[in-house]
Amino acid sequence: MLNEKERRALWLSLALNAVIVLLGLIGAVMSFISASPAAAALRFYTLDSNLFLLAACAVQAYFEAGILLGKGHFVPSWVRLLKYFAVCTTTVTFFIVLLVFMPMMGGLSAFPSAFLVHSALFHHFLCPVLGFISFAFKDHPSIPDRRVTIAAVVPTLVYGIVAIVLNITRVLYGPYPFLCVYEQPVWASVLWFVGILFFAWILAQVIWKLALHMSQPEEAEPGLPAEPEAWTEDGFLKDQDALSCYTYRSIPACHNACGPVAAFNLRRCAGQNAAFSEVLSEMDAMHLFRIPGPTLTHVMRRYCEKYLPGLKEVTGREEAVSAAENSKMGILRYHEEMVPHFVAYCRADGGFRFFNVNDGGEDITLSMAEFAEGHLRGGSVRLMYWN
């Protein structure tokens, strides 16, 4: 449940994203109208980067509106990452205009024509500046993995490669002077290419460090023993809320470790002696980036296939319940109180034993039909199981 301060902050972030989407659309329409044919406007990095930002802000606004309407609880980490990449590209646009094109146009006297005229007002100035402010000062994203700064350069790299190839094959001319490969020495083209990519990486580093500083990510306190409430008497994990002493995907495991908890419990069901800290570490490393977020389904599948051969999988509520009825053990992926959740179960006397379901359901034995009636009430359902 959001408190009043959180709700105000979310409304402000949503408003900023909505404004960026609106301004980006206005600038895009102006760019397409002035180009002949209209699709020719897409050859400009300026428009491409701003369309990227527009899309990222629209996706984030969608999730923020869902939270405010009570239909969601968080903005997914991949959305934060997408916004970071988009802000990096529009920041490149802003500084290339400021440091390269404006001097070519006559220096400071060219500022109005470079930043305040026609679509430049929206795509050179307003959207890049508002996107940066929105991301760094209002989103407060926690992105501890420095490798994202390299990934942030990929959109600029792809644009550069495509534009240069099209210039070499004479399909495209420019649209920027440093892309005109036949009008400058090869070394100049290489220097421009490397220099802009390096500059884009420097900007990505600065934005990353500022965002990380503003977010002040929560860390688990090292060296503490696991809380007794986390465990059953026979050594299964039953309550992730008591796992604040562990870190998973850069934040305390009590927030997001249902995946590793389920994997650990299944390995214990199968008679394997795995340390929970090792499960956390290995599953964390299987994700592309070390950023806050849940366990991705493909990571859960990959981890289980490594240690528990014979995995089968079905999707859909009825299909999952039917397959689970005849299984020995498995992992259900469903929505518990509107939040995606992994729960492990194993066959037991009287039905199936479920772990880490919710408050009051830390270690319960139910029939599969009873569990489905009480918990598989909405959202997608996926089952990984073993016969």
C-alpha positions in Angstrom: 0.0 0.0 0.0 1.4 3.4 -1.0 1.8 6.1 1.6 1.0 9.7 0.7 4.6 10.6 -0.1 5.1 7.6 -2.4 1.8 8.4 -4.1 2.8 12.0 -4.8 6.2 10.9 -6.1 4.6 8.4 -8.4 2.1 11.0 -9.7 5.0 13.4 -10.4 7.0 10.7 -12.2 3.9 9.7 -14.3 3.3 13.3 -15.2 6.9 13.8 -16.3 6.7 10.7 -18.5 3.4 11.7 -20.0 4.8 15.2 -20.8 7.8 13.6 -22.5 5.6 11.4 -24.5 3.4 14.3 -25.6 6.4 16.5 -26.5 8.1 13.7 -28.3 5.0 13.0 -30.4 4.8 16.7 -31.4 8.4 16.8 -32.4 8.1 13.5 -34.3 5.0 14.7 -36.2 6.9 17.9 -37.2 9.9 15.9 -38.3 7.8 13.5 -40.5 5.9 16.4 -42.0 9.0 18.3 -43.0 10.7 15.2 -44.5 10.1 14.0 -48.1 9.2 11.2 -48.1 8.1 11.2 -44.4 10.0 8.0 -43.6 13.2 9.7 -44.6 13.1 11.4 -41.2 14.1 8.1 -39.6 17.6 8.5 -41.0 18.3 11.0 -38.3 19.8 9.8 -35.0 18.0 12.7 -33.3 14.5 11.4 -34.2 15.5 7.8 -33.6 16.8 8.5 -30.1 13.7 10.6 -29.2 11.3 7.9 -30.4 13.2 5.5 -28.2 12.7 7.8 -25.2 9.1 8.2 -26.1 8.5 4.5 -26.1 10.4 4.0 -22.8 8.5 6.7 -21.1 5.2 5.4 -22.4 5.9 1.9 -21.1 6.9 3.3 -17.7 3.8 5.5 -17.5 1.7 2.5 -18.2 3.1 0.6 -15.2 2.9 3.7 -13.0 -0.7 4.2 -13.9 -1.4 0.6 -13.0 0.1 1.0 -9.6 -1.9 4.2 -8.9 -5.1 2.3 -10.0 -4.3 -0.6 -7.7 -3.6 -3.0 -10.6 0.1 -3.4 -9.9 2.8 -3.0 -7.3 6.1 -2.0 -9.0 7.7 -0.8 -12.2 9.7 -3.8 -13.6 13.5 -3.5 -13.6 13.6 -4.0 -17.4 11.5 -0.9 -17.8 14.0 1.1 -15.7 16.8 -0.3 -17.8 15.0 0.6 -21.0 14.5 4.2 -19.8 18.2 4.4 -18.9 19.3 3.3 -22.4 16.9 5.8 -24.0 18.0 8.7 -21.8 21.6 7.9 -22.7 20.8 8.2 -26.4 18.9 11.5 -26.1 21.7 12.9 -23.9 24.1 12.0 -26.7 21.8 14.0 -29.1 21.8 17.0 -26.8 25.6 17.2 -26.4 26.5 16.4 -30.0 24.3 19.4 -31.0 25.8 21.5 -28.3 29.5 20.6 -28.8 29.6 19.7 -32.5 26.8 21.2 -34.6 26.4 24.5 -32.7 30.1 25.5 -33.2 29.7 24.5 -36.9 26.7 26.8 -37.1 28.5 29.9 -35.7 28.9 29.3 -31.9 26.7 30.7 -29.2 24.8 32.9 -31.6 23.4 29.7 -33.2 21.8 28.5 -29.9 18.3 29.5 -30.9 18.4 27.8 -34.3 20.1 24.7 -32.8 17.8 24.2 -29.8 14.7 26.4 -30.1 13.4 26.2 -33.6 10.9 23.8 -35.1 11.3 20.1 -34.0 14.7 21.0 -32.5 12.9 22.6 -29.5 11.4 19.2 -28.7 14.1 16.7 -29.8 17.3 18.7 -29.2 16.2 20.4 -25.9 13.0 19.7 -24.1 12.8 15.9 -24.4 16.5 15.2 -23.6 16.5 17.5 -20.6 13.2 16.3 -19.2 14.2 12.7 -19.8 17.4 13.2 -17.9 15.6 14.9 -15.0 12.9 12.3 -14.9 15.3 9.4 -14.9 18.0 10.7 -12.5 16.0 12.7 -10.0 12.5 11.2 -10.0 12.8 7.5 -11.0 15.6 6.9 -8.5 16.6 3.7 -10.3 19.0 1.3 -8.6 21.3 -0.1 -11.3 24.4 -1.4 -9.5 25.9 -3.4 -12.5 28.4 -1.2 -14.3 28.2 -3.3 -17.4 24.9 -1.5 -18.2 27.0 1.5 -19.3 28.5 -0.7 -22.1 25.1 -1.9 -23.1 23.8 1.7 -23.2 26.2 2.4 -26.1 24.8 -0.4 -28.3 21.9 1.7 -29.8 24.4 4.4 -30.9 26.8 1.7 -32.2 24.0 0.0 -34.2 23.0 3.4 -35.7 26.6 4.2 -36.6 27.3 0.9 -38.3 24.0 1.0 -40.3 24.5 4.6 -41.3 28.2 4.1 -42.4 27.3 0.9 -44.4 24.5 2.8 -46.2 26.9 5.7 -46.9 29.6 3.3 -48.3 27.0 1.6 -50.5 25.7 5.1 -51.5 22.2 4.2 -50.4 22.3 7.1 -47.9 24.1 10.4 -47.9 24.9 11.7 -44.5 22.7 12.8 -42.9 25.5 14.2 -40.7 28.8 15.5 -42.1 30.9 13.0 -40.2 29.0 10.1 -41.9 29.9 11.3 -45.4 32.6 8.7 -45.9 33.5 9.8 -49.5 34.1 13.4 -48.5 36.7 12.8 -45.8 39.8 10.5 -45.3 39.2 7.0 -43.9 41.1 7.9 -40.7 38.7 10.8 -40.2 35.7 8.5 -40.4 37.3 6.1 -38.0 38.1 8.8 -35.6 34.6 10.2 -35.6 33.1 6.8 -35.2 35.4 5.8 -32.2 35.2 9.3 -30.7 31.4 9.5 -30.6 31.1 6.0 -29.2 33.6 6.8 -26.5 31.8 10.0 -25.7 28.5 8.1 -25.6 30.1 5.7 -23.1 31.4 8.6 -20.9 27.9 10.1 -20.8 26.4 6.7 -19.9 28.9 6.4 -17.1 28.0 9.8 -15.7 24.2 9.2 -15.9 24.7 5.7 -14.3 26.8 7.1 -11.4 24.3 9.9 -10.8 21.3 7.6 -10.8 23.1 5.2 -8.5 24.0 8.0 -6.1 20.4 9.3 -6.1 18.9 5.8 -5.5 21.1 4.8 -2.5 20.2 1.1 -3.0 19.3 -0.9 0.1 21.9 -3.5 0.9 21.7 -6.5 3.1 23.7 -6.3 6.3 26.5 -8.9 5.9 27.5 -11.4 8.5 24.1 -12.0 10.1 22.8 -15.5 10.6 19.6 -16.5 8.8 16.6 -15.9 11.0 15.1 -19.1 12.5 11.7 -18.2 11.2 13.0 -18.8 7.7 13.3 -22.5 8.2 11.1 -25.6 8.8 12.3 -28.2 11.3 13.3 -30.5 8.6 15.5 -27.9 6.8 13.2 -26.4 4.1 12.9 -22.7 3.5 9.4 -21.5 4.3 9.4 -17.7 4.7 11.5 -15.3 2.4 10.5 -12.4 4.7 13.0 -13.7 7.2 15.9 -13.7 4.7 17.0 -10.1 5.0 20.6 -11.2 5.8 21.1 -12.5 2.2 21.5 -10.4 -0.9 19.9 -11.4 -4.3 20.1 -9.3 -7.4 21.7 -6.5 -5.5 18.9 -6.1 -2.8 18.0 -8.0 0.4 16.6 -11.4 -0.5 13.5 -10.9 1.6 12.2 -8.7 -1.3 12.7 -10.9 -4.3 14.1 -14.4 -3.5 11.0 -16.5 -4.0 12.7 -18.1 -7.1 15.9 -19.2 -5.2 13.8 -20.3 -2.3 11.7 -22.5 -4.6 14.8 -23.9 -6.3 16.5 -24.7 -3.0 13.4 -26.5 -1.7 13.1 -28.6 -4.8 16.7 -29.7 -4.6 16.1 -30.6 -1.0 13.0 -32.6 -2.0 15.2 -34.5 -4.5 17.7 -35.3 -1.7 20.4 -32.9 -2.7 22.4 -31.0 -0.1 22.6 -27.5 -1.4 23.6 -24.4 0.5 21.1 -21.6 0.1 23.8 -19.0 -0.3 25.2 -21.0 -3.2 21.8 -21.2 -4.9 21.4 -17.4 -4.6 24.8 -16.7 -6.0 24.5 -19.1 -8.9 21.0 -17.9 -9.9 22.0 -14.3 -9.5 24.9 -14.8 -12.0 22.6 -16.4 -14.5 20.9 -13.0 -15.1 22.3 -10.7 -17.8 22.7 -7.8 -15.4 23.0 -7.5 -11.6 20.1 -5.2 -11.1 17.1 -5.3 -8.7 14.4 -7.5 -10.0 12.7 -10.9 -9.7 14.0 -14.3 -10.9 13.3 -14.5 -14.6 11.5 -17.6 -15.8 14.3 -18.6 -18.2 16.8 -18.5 -15.3 14.6 -20.7 -13.2 14.2 -23.2 -16.0 17.9 -23.2 -16.8 18.9 -23.7 -13.1 16.4 -26.5 -12.6 17.4 -28.3 -15.8 21.0 -28.2 -14.5 20.3 -29.9 -11.2 17.0 -31.7 -11.6 16.8 -33.5 -15.0 13.5 -34.5 -16.4 11.8 -31.1 -16.1 8.4 -30.8 -17.8 6.5 -27.6 -18.3 2.9 -26.5 -19.0 1.1 -23.1 -19.0 -2.5 -22.3 -18.1 -4.4 -22.7 -14.9 -6.3 -25.9 -15.7 -3.4 -27.5 -17.5 -1.1 -26.7 -14.6 -3.5 -28.1 -12.0 -4.0 -31.3 -14.0 -0.3 -31.9 -14.5 0.5 -31.1 -10.9 -2.0 -33.6 -9.6 0.1 -36.4 -11.1 3.6 -35.0 -10.3 6.1 -35.8 -7.6 7.2 -32.2 -7.1 7.2 -28.9 -9.0 7.3 -25.1 -9.0 4.2 -23.0 -9.7 4.7 -19.5 -11.2 1.5 -17.4 -10.6 0.3 -14.1 -9.1 0.0 -14.0 -5.3 -1.8 -10.8 -4.3 -1.1 -9.5 -7.8 2.6 -10.0 -7.5 4.4 -12.7 -9.6 5.5 -15.5 -7.3 7.4 -18.8 -7.4 6.2 -21.5 -5.0 7.7 -25.0 -4.7 5.7 -28.1 -3.6 6.3 -31.8 -3.1 4.0 -34.7 -2.7 3.1 -35.5 1.0 0.6 -37.4 3.1 -2.7 -35.8 2.6 -1.9 -34.0 -0.6 1.0 -31.6 -1.4 3.3 -29.6 0.8 3.7 -26.0 -0.3 6.4 -23.6 1.0 6.7 -19.8 1.1 3.2 -19.2 -0.2 2.1 -16.1 1.8 1.7 -14.9 5.4 -0.1 -17.8 7.1 0.9 -20.2 4.3 4.6 -20.6 5.0 4.4 -24.4 5.3 1.1 -25.9 4.4 -0.3 -29.2 3.1 -3.3 -29.0 0.7 -4.7 -30.8 -2.2 -3.8 -29.3 -5.5 -7.5 -28.3 -6.1 -7.5 -26.5 -2.7 -4.4 -24.6 -3.5 -5.7 -23.6 -6.9 -9.0 -22.4 -5.4 -7.2 -20.3 -2.8 -4.3 -18.9 -4.8 -4.5 -19.4 -8.6 -7.2 -16.7 -8.9 -5.9 -14.4 -11.7 -3.0 -13.8 -14.0 -1.0 -16.3 -15.9 0.0 -19.7 -14.4 3.1 -21.7 -15.3 4.1 -25.1 -13.9 7.5 -26.7 -14.0 7.2 -30.3 -12.7 8.8 -33.7 -12.3 6.9 -37.0 -12.4 
